[in-house]
Amino acid sequence: MSQVFREELAVAEAAARAAGEIIRHFYEGAYEVREKGHDNPVTEADLQANERIRSIIQAAFPADAWLSEETADSDERLRRRRVWIIDPLDGTKEFINHIPELCVCIALVEDGAPILGVEFNPIREEMFTAASGSGLRLNGEPARVSAVGELAAACVLASRSEDKRGEWDPFRPLMRVVLTGSVAYKLALVAAGRGDATFSLTPKSEWDVCAGAALIQAGGGTITDIHGRPLRFNRPNPKLPGIIATNGALFEPLRELLQSFTKDD
């Protein structure tokens, strides 16, 4: 791995840990919960973590662009090759309910491709890191995807809110469905072999997925949009039409299964 990626990975990890300290501070404390939209809460932990990450990254790499869930978007990023894509707290609903399935997400994209991903669960003290050419690490130790090759034997991580809406009912007889919070955290767990696959039929934002995409790829897995198309980031509209993320071996059987539940857009 080049020296520049070592530097960027070190800065991203430091920013994730600094944001994690803020999240831990609020986790058991009192704070106001506001709604940005339907079923989309935000807390002071989200906002303070976002500002801490931004100050660290922009001080180190002032020429790079920025896209974050908690910052007003600007089309200036579309004119830059390198863009940091951030979710300062993915799993806000889990955070509010004291479910330790959440993470800080930091990714660096170059020409639309994720070249670095860091996810940090500050409650469980789990640091997932990857950069182009360096492989995946969990708390500093090498990690990779599982080897499960049959859907019937697979542990597939599912969204609680999607399950509550009945979206996972058709899949429960076909695989072992395990409810897990945070889109990004599910991707990190699949990347490190703690789950075999995850998917969502509903649109996701780039900041939910980008860091996890870097982790999945570094861990030897496969991640695409819900139609099986490669993911590109830093697009004018940062919404992705759902995702499929697997250990690689499960990708084709899962994609074929999902074809009957989706239509191209």
N, C-alpha and C positions, 0 to 999 in steps of 0.2 A: 504494500500500500504506500502511496506517495506521502511525502512529508505534509503536504497541504491537507490531505484527508486526515492524517493523524491530528493535526492542529484543530481541524473543524470538529472532529469527533470528540476531542477533549473539551472544546468549548461547549458543544451541545450537551455533553454529559454533565458538565458543571452547571449549565443553565437548568437542566432537568432536576438536578439535586437541589438547587436554590429554590425552584418552584415547588418542589416536594416539601421543603421545610415550611413554606407558607401553607400548603394544603394540610400538612399534619397539624399545624397550629390551629386551624379552623375545624378540623375533623370532629373533634369532641366538644367544640365550643359553641357559642351563640353567634348567629349571623343572619342577615336578612336574605330571604329567597325571593327573587323576582322572576317574572315570566317574560322571556323575549318573544314568545309566540306560543301557540298551543302545545302543551306538553313539552316545553323547552325552557327549563329553569336555568337561572344563572345566579351565582353567589359571589360574595366578595373574594372568596378563594380563587374562583376562576379569573376575576379581573386583576387581582394583585399578582397572581402567578404569571399571567400574560405579560404584564408590564415588567416583571423581573426578567423573564426570558428575553423580551425584546431589548432591554437595556444591555444585557450581556452579549447577545448575538450582534446587535448593531454596533456596539463598541468594537468588537473584534473584526467584523466584516461589513463595514459601512457601505460598500458598493453593491451588496446583495439586496434583492427585493424581499418582500414580506407578504405573507398571506396567513391570517389567523382568524379563528372563529370569533375572537373577542376584539377584533380591530376592524374599523371601517375599511372596506376594500377600495383599492385604487387600481385603475388599468395601467398604471405605471409598471406594475410587475410584468405585464405582458411584453414589455420591451426589454426585459432582462433575461439573460441566459440562466442565471442562478437565482433561485427563489427559496427562501426558508418557509416551510408550511407547518403551521403550529396549531395544536389544540392544547391549551394549557391545563385542561382538566377534562379528559374524556371519561364519561361516567358520572356526570353531575348528580343524576338521580340516585345512583348507588352511594355517592358521597353523602347526600342529604339523609339517606336511610341507613348510614353506617354499615354498608356492605363493602368490604375491602376489595372490590373489583373495579378498579379505576386506574388511570395512568396519565402522566404527562407525555405528550407526543411532540417530538421535534424531528423534522425531516428537511433534507436539503435536496432540491431538484435542480438538475442541469439539463437544459434543452428538453424538458418534459419528462425526464426519467429520474426516479429517486436514486440518488447515489449515496445517501446516508440516512439512517434512521435510528432514533433513540426513543425508547419508551421506558418510563420509570413509574413503578407502583410504589409510592412512598409509604403506604401502610404496611405492605408486605415486604418492603425493602428488596424489590426485584428490579434490576437494571438490565434491560435488553438493548444491545447495541450492534450495529452493523454499518459497514461502509464498503464501497465497491472494492472488491478484491481482498477483503479482510475476513470474510466469514461472519457468522453469528456468534455472539457471546451472551451468556446470562450470568450476571455477577462476575464477569471476568473469565468464565470458563466456556470452552467451546460447546455449542449446542446445535442441534439440527432437528429436522422434521422426523416424524415417526415413519415406520415402514408398513403400516396397515394398508392392505390392498383391497379389502372387500367392504362395501358399504354396510352390510349386515353386522360387521364386527367393529365398525367405526364409532368413535366418540365425536359427535358433531356438536359444536358449541352454538347455542341459540340465544337470541335476544329475549329477555323477559317480556318487554312490551309487545314484540311481535307475537310471542306465544300467547300472551293475554288476549290478543286480537284474533286468535285462532289460526294464524298463518302457518304454524308448525304442525297442526293436527294431521295433515296428510302424510307427514314424513315420520311421525313417531313409530309406526309399525315397521319401518324400513331401516332404521338405524338407532343408535343410542343417543338420544338428545339430552344434552346437559345445559341447563339454563345458566348463562354467564353474563355479567354486566360489561358494558363498554365495548363498542365495536373494535376499537384499537387494542384493548386488552385481549380480546378473543384472538385477534391476528397474532399477537405476540405469543400467546400460548400455543397456537398451531405451529408457529415458526420453531418453537423450542421443543416440540414433540409432546406437549402436555394436553393436546387435543389433536384430532386427526384432520378436521376440516371445520369450516364455518361458511355460511352464505347468508345473503339477505336479498329478498325480492324487492325491497323498497329502496329508493334512492338514498345515497350517502354523500356526504360532503368530502371534498379532497382532504381536509384536515383530519377527518375521522380515519382515513385509510392510508395516507401517504407513508407515514413512518412504518406502519405495519407492512406495507408492500415491500419496503426495503428489507425488513426483517425476514419476511417469508422467502423472498428471493435468495437472501444470503444463507438461509437455513436449508435450502434445497427444495423448497416447495414451489407451488404455482398459484398465482393470483391473477384474476381477470375481472372484467365486468360481468354482469349476470348473463350476458350473451356469449361469453367465452372470448371476448375481444381484449387485446392488450390494454392496459391502463396507461393513460397519459395524464400528466398533471400540469398545473399552471395554465388552465384553459380559461377562456372568458367567463364561462359559467362553471363554477366549481362544484357542480352536482354530478355525481356518477350514478348510472342507472342500476344500482345494486351491485353486489360482488359475489364471486366464488373464490374461496381460498382453501387450498388443500395441501397435503403433504406431497403432492405430485402424483402418486400412485392412484389416488382417488379422484383425480380431476375428471377424466373422461367419463367414468360411470356417474359421477355427480352431475356433470354438465348434461349428459344425455337424459338423466332423470328430470332435471329442471327445465328442459326444453318444452315439456308439455305444460309448464306452469307460467311460461313467459312468452312474450311476443316482442319481436324486434322493434326498436323505435328509431 
